[in-house]
Each structure stands twice: as structure tokens, then as C-alpha cells.
Amino acid sequence: MEGVADDLLIAAASLMTGIQRRIFLAEVCQKLYDGNTRQAERRFGWGRNTIAKGIEEQELDPDVLATRKSGNAGKKRSEEQNPQLAIDIRLIVEPHTHTDPELKSERRYTNLSAAEVRQSLLDRGYSEEDVPSERTMRDILNRMNYRLKRIQKGKPLKKTKDTDAIFENVKAVRAEAESDPETLEISIDTKSKVKLGEYDQGGKKREPIATATYPRRSIMTRRRSTNWFPSAC
């Protein structure tokens, strides 16, 4: 019967949390072992420090106990203790941030690390005691919805082996068109990647469009460069 009672007490304690659980452990310890926390720990596997804390909380004033139960106890976060700190962090980080390029989240990305933000606060006149540690600063930035992400510089387009030949051909055609008074020159400048065929519109297939000049092609992407197309007026 003793083993069954132990299982029931352990199961009951596992369903409780916080101060309610600690006071329950303290009551069991006092009734069975007259407050001997080591014997209760040995029998039930509960931490004796937790039981001792529960015994202390049993003697607290009811008003203090109610405050702890309401969840108002504990140390406030750094940005809550010092609102000006949060303002200064935003002033430092905002000029170095950018939003999600795909607009899929409200996160803001910055290329400043927590150590760099901390050093900037020190440069603004904060003392070492008033500035959070680097680890805490990292948590503050996360809570403020900032994520560290290095901003990649734009890379120039690679020059293909046919580039020179293409532009030489363009120059020749353009010179020929300029000498012909009945030829109209049209300039089209499109350097972005264009998705074609079954891969356009996010992979959603659409009905084919009949055209004699621009047939659909089942390729993923195609890059178009500057070309001149002379045509008769």
C-alpha cells in the first residue's frame, strides 16, 4: 500500500507547477517527516531545496503569497526596467536594418551583431553597469524582432564567352540601320530573369497562348540582354 500511496503523491505533484507545487511538497514533507527535506527527497525524488523553499513560502504573509501567485514576481527585463535603453537600441540598429525581401514575415534583419550594438551604447555614454551583457543584448534584439543577417553586396553579372560577339553584332546592325532612312530602330533593355513555360507564376500551369513570334518554351529561366531590332517603317 505504501508504494501505491507514493505513486499517487508523485503523480499529484507532477500535475502542479510553481508555488502551488512547492507548498504541496512542503505539506507532505512536514506531515510524513516533520520537515526533514532529505528524507522526503530520498523517498519521493523531489529536490530538497525545492521542498525547503515551499516550507518558507508557507510562512509568508497571504498578501505576499498572492503577489507571487499572480506572476508579478521576478526580475523585469532590461528594456522594461530602462525604456530609454530600448529607444537607444532602436536608434542604433534601425539605420542598419532591412525588411524581409519576400515580405513573408515582419522580421527585420540587421548586419550589426550584439557586441557591436553593446559597444555603440558604451560610446553613447552608458556605463558598463548599465549596459547588458552580449548574451542579454542578443536576447533583447530577438525580443525586439531583429535578426542578424549580413547584407550581401550586389554581384556583377558574369561575362559569357559570346558577349563580345553579341555586342559587335549589335554595333554592325545598328550602323546598318542608321544608314537606312526607311528603317525604324527600337531599343529594348531587359536584363532581369524571365520565367517561361510551366515554371512561371510560381509553378502554376496556365493555358498556352498562341503566338507566331514568341512561342512558349519549357525552360526554367531565360536571361535577355540589350538588343536593337531594326524594322521597316
SEVO-544212 format. One record per residue (C-alpha): residue number from 1; residue in one letter; chain; x, y, z. Coordinates in Angstrom, 3 decimals, decimal comma. Layout:
N
R:nr:rest:kette:x:y:z
R:NUM:A:A:X:Y:Z
...
% end
This chain:
233
R:nr:rest:kette:x:y:z
R:1:M:A:0,000:0,000:0,000
R:2:E:A:2,901:2,321:0,734
R:3:G:A:4,145:2,086:-2,865
R:4:V:A:0,713:2,943:-4,217
R:5:A:A:0,494:5,985:-1,941
R:6:D:A:3,931:7,150:-3,101
R:7:D:A:2,868:6,864:-6,726
R:8:L:A:-0,268:8,877:-6,044
R:9:L:A:1,655:11,664:-4,277
R:10:I:A:4,259:11,829:-7,045
R:11:A:A:1,533:11,910:-9,720
R:12:A:A:-0,326:14,669:-7,871
R:13:A:A:2,856:16,767:-7,587
R:14:S:A:3,579:16,365:-11,306
R:15:L:A:0,221:17,987:-12,123
R:16:M:A:1,133:21,158:-10,214
R:17:T:A:3,518:23,973:-11,050
R:18:G:A:5,162:26,896:-9,330
R:19:I:A:4,332:27,910:-5,794
R:20:Q:A:1,336:25,539:-5,623
R:21:R:A:3,606:22,557:-6,196
R:22:R:A:6,216:23,735:-3,692
R:23:I:A:3,640:24,205:-0,929
R:24:F:A:2,215:20,739:-1,661
R:25:L:A:5,702:19,200:-1,342
R:26:A:A:6,250:21,114:1,891
R:27:E:A:2,981:19,844:3,396
R:28:V:A:3,806:16,233:2,524
R:29:C:A:7,299:16,616:3,996
R:30:Q:A:6,025:18,136:7,248
R:31:K:A:3,316:15,536:7,784
R:32:L:A:5,438:12,478:6,998
R:33:Y:A:8,926:13,542:8,128
R:34:D:A:8,342:16,548:10,368
R:35:G:A:10,046:18,850:7,880
R:36:N:A:13,092:16,658:7,165
R:37:T:A:13,697:17,522:3,491
R:38:R:A:16,447:14,914:2,973
R:39:Q:A:14,168:12,007:3,872
R:40:A:A:11,418:13,353:1,583
R:41:E:A:13,948:13,714:-1,226
R:42:R:A:15,176:10,153:-0,714
R:43:R:A:11,662:8,701:-0,763
R:44:F:A:9,903:10,732:-3,470
R:45:G:A:12,798:12,052:-5,570
R:46:W:A:11,841:15,685:-5,032
R:47:G:A:14,622:18,256:-4,675
R:48:R:A:15,184:19,140:-1,038
R:49:N:A:15,906:22,767:-1,951
R:50:T:A:12,504:22,986:-3,618
R:51:I:A:10,844:21,488:-0,541
R:52:A:A:12,699:23,913:1,739
R:53:K:A:11,563:26,845:-0,374
R:54:G:A:7,975:25,607:-0,096
R:55:I:A:8,282:25,460:3,711
R:56:E:A:9,467:29,074:3,727
R:57:E:A:6,613:30,132:1,467
R:58:Q:A:4,079:28,555:3,854
R:59:E:A:5,092:31,134:6,461
R:60:L:A:4,746:34,139:4,151
R:61:D:A:2,074:36,779:4,536
R:62:P:A:-1,025:35,956:2,422
R:63:D:A:-0,720:39,263:0,515
R:64:V:A:2,882:38,489:-0,463
R:65:L:A:1,857:34,977:-1,419
R:66:A:A:-0,937:36,324:-3,632
R:67:T:A:1,559:38,610:-5,409
R:68:R:A:3,782:35,669:-6,222
R:69:K:A:0,841:33,636:-7,492
R:70:S:A:-0,211:36,475:-9,821
R:71:G:A:3,041:36,208:-11,718
R:72:N:A:4,279:39,721:-10,849
R:73:A:A:7,364:38,393:-9,117
R:74:G:A:10,762:38,097:-10,741
R:75:K:A:13,236:40,482:-12,286
R:76:K:A:11,963:42,655:-15,116
R:77:R:A:13,692:42,610:-18,458
R:78:S:A:16,378:45,191:-19,128
R:79:E:A:14,348:47,082:-21,726
R:80:E:A:11,385:47,183:-19,316
R:81:Q:A:13,493:48,482:-16,426
R:82:N:A:15,019:51,174:-18,624
R:83:P:A:12,713:52,218:-21,520
R:84:Q:A:15,349:54,668:-22,744
R:85:L:A:17,658:51,710:-23,359
R:86:A:A:15,161:50,237:-25,843
R:87:I:A:14,861:53,607:-27,600
R:88:D:A:18,637:53,952:-27,956
R:89:I:A:18,959:50,380:-29,239
R:90:R:A:16,411:51,118:-31,976
R:91:L:A:18,207:54,348:-32,893
R:92:I:A:21,440:52,372:-33,308
R:93:V:A:20,014:49,384:-35,151
R:94:E:A:17,372:50,940:-37,448
R:95:P:A:19,827:52,600:-39,902
R:96:H:A:21,390:49,165:-40,454
R:97:T:A:18,228:47,117:-40,979
R:98:H:A:16,213:45,860:-43,929
R:99:T:A:12,925:44,008:-44,140
R:100:D:A:12,254:40,548:-45,468
R:101:P:A:12,653:40,924:-49,264
R:102:E:A:9,802:38,458:-49,863
R:103:L:A:7,550:40,183:-47,281
R:104:K:A:6,653:36,830:-45,729
R:105:S:A:7,278:37,993:-42,145
R:106:E:A:7,522:41,174:-40,085
R:107:R:A:11,068:40,390:-39,011
R:108:R:A:13,740:42,989:-39,570
R:109:Y:A:17,273:41,956:-40,402
R:110:T:A:20,353:43,853:-39,275
R:111:N:A:24,038:43,479:-40,030
R:112:L:A:25,018:44,647:-36,531
R:113:S:A:25,979:41,989:-34,012
R:114:A:A:25,029:42,119:-30,331
R:115:A:A:28,646:43,036:-29,455
R:116:E:A:28,563:45,967:-31,904
R:117:V:A:25,259:47,251:-30,507
R:118:R:A:26,636:46,972:-26,978
R:119:Q:A:29,769:48,924:-27,920
R:120:S:A:27,638:51,613:-29,557
R:121:L:A:25,723:52,058:-26,294
R:122:L:A:29,012:52,461:-24,435
R:123:D:A:30,086:55,062:-26,984
R:124:R:A:26,847:56,941:-26,296
R:125:G:A:27,851:57,375:-22,652
R:126:Y:A:26,352:54,300:-20,976
R:127:S:A:28,409:52,752:-18,184
R:128:E:A:29,417:49,092:-18,062
R:129:E:A:26,926:48,511:-15,241
R:130:D:A:24,021:49,958:-17,241
R:131:V:A:24,720:48,039:-20,468
R:132:P:A:23,515:44,404:-20,670
R:133:S:A:25,972:41,642:-21,439
R:134:E:A:26,460:40,440:-25,009
R:135:R:A:24,269:37,384:-24,406
R:136:T:A:21,497:39,503:-22,890
R:137:M:A:21,819:42,009:-25,720
R:138:R:A:21,299:39,174:-28,212
R:139:D:A:18,077:38,213:-26,402
R:140:I:A:16,912:41,837:-26,369
R:141:L:A:17,425:42,148:-30,127
R:142:N:A:15,445:38,946:-30,682
R:143:R:A:12,597:40,215:-28,500
R:144:M:A:12,621:43,477:-30,488
R:145:N:A:12,191:41,382:-33,665
R:146:Y:A:15,684:41,948:-35,056
R:147:R:A:17,687:39,105:-36,620
R:148:L:A:21,357:39,163:-37,511
R:149:K:A:21,909:38,754:-41,243
R:150:R:A:24,853:40,044:-43,197
R:151:I:A:23,780:42,155:-46,161
R:152:Q:A:25,261:40,681:-49,327
R:153:K:A:26,584:43,189:-51,818
R:154:G:A:25,314:43,035:-55,358
R:155:K:A:27,434:40,858:-57,593
R:156:P:A:28,166:41,913:-61,178
R:157:L:A:26,807:39,709:-63,924
R:158:K:A:29,248:37,186:-65,320
R:159:K:A:30,585:37,855:-68,791
R:160:T:A:29,926:34,982:-71,153
R:161:K:A:32,230:33,940:-73,979
R:162:D:A:29,712:35,252:-76,533
R:163:T:A:29,353:38,719:-75,003
R:164:D:A:31,853:40,455:-77,267
R:165:A:A:30,436:38,795:-80,372
R:166:I:A:26,899:39,818:-79,398
R:167:F:A:27,815:43,475:-78,996
R:168:E:A:29,850:43,502:-82,193
R:169:N:A:26,785:42,193:-83,988
R:170:V:A:24,640:44,843:-82,319
R:171:K:A:27,006:47,585:-83,450
R:172:A:A:27,014:46,283:-87,017
R:173:V:A:23,225:46,042:-87,216
R:174:R:A:22,831:49,450:-85,632
R:175:A:A:25,257:51,058:-88,087
R:176:E:A:23,382:49,475:-90,969
R:177:A:A:20,037:50,695:-89,588
R:178:E:A:21,289:54,243:-89,070
R:179:S:A:22,345:54,485:-92,727
R:180:D:A:18,927:53,358:-93,957
R:181:P:A:16,371:56,221:-93,802
R:182:E:A:13,424:53,806:-94,086
R:183:T:A:14,418:51,695:-91,074
R:184:L:A:12,949:52,315:-87,597
R:185:E:A:15,211:51,485:-84,647
R:186:I:A:13,605:50,078:-81,475
R:187:S:A:15,654:49,731:-78,273
R:188:I:A:14,638:47,138:-75,677
R:189:D:A:16,572:46,918:-72,407
R:190:T:A:15,610:43,928:-70,219
R:191:K:A:18,276:42,331:-68,044
R:192:S:A:16,126:40,560:-65,455
R:193:K:A:15,448:36,822:-65,448
R:194:V:A:12,127:35,909:-67,022
R:195:K:A:10,428:32,652:-66,094
R:196:L:A:8,869:30,817:-69,006
R:197:G:A:6,796:27,729:-69,698
R:198:E:A:5,452:25,607:-66,867
R:199:Y:A:7,727:27,294:-64,316
R:200:D:A:6,225:30,783:-64,484
R:201:Q:A:3,694:32,156:-61,966
R:202:G:A:5,059:30,130:-59,070
R:203:G:A:4,735:26,812:-60,892
R:204:K:A:1,030:27,256:-61,626
R:205:K:A:0,299:25,986:-65,102
R:206:R:A:-1,802:28,147:-67,376
R:207:E:A:-3,327:27,664:-70,790
R:208:P:A:-0,881:28,089:-73,703
R:209:I:A:-1,163:31,330:-75,664
R:210:A:A:-0,968:31,007:-79,428
R:211:T:A:1,591:33,379:-80,941
R:212:A:A:3,750:33,323:-84,027
R:213:T:A:6,591:35,448:-82,661
R:214:Y:A:7,061:34,266:-79,055
R:215:P:A:6,338:30,542:-78,619
R:216:R:A:6,198:29,050:-75,118
R:217:R:A:9,263:27,079:-74,161
R:218:S:A:9,575:24,528:-71,334
R:219:I:A:12,689:26,004:-69,732
R:220:M:A:13,038:27,358:-66,235
R:221:T:A:14,554:30,822:-66,804
R:222:R:A:15,951:32,885:-69,621
R:223:R:A:18,111:35,996:-69,421
R:224:R:A:17,648:38,688:-72,023
R:225:S:A:20,229:41,413:-72,737
R:226:T:A:20,090:44,698:-74,619
R:227:N:A:19,309:44,284:-78,321
R:228:W:A:18,284:46,501:-81,189
R:229:F:A:15,742:45,286:-83,677
R:230:P:A:15,614:47,296:-86,918
R:231:S:A:12,372:47,030:-88,820
R:232:A:A:10,975:48,605:-91,917
R:233:C:A:8,690:51,596:-91,430
% end
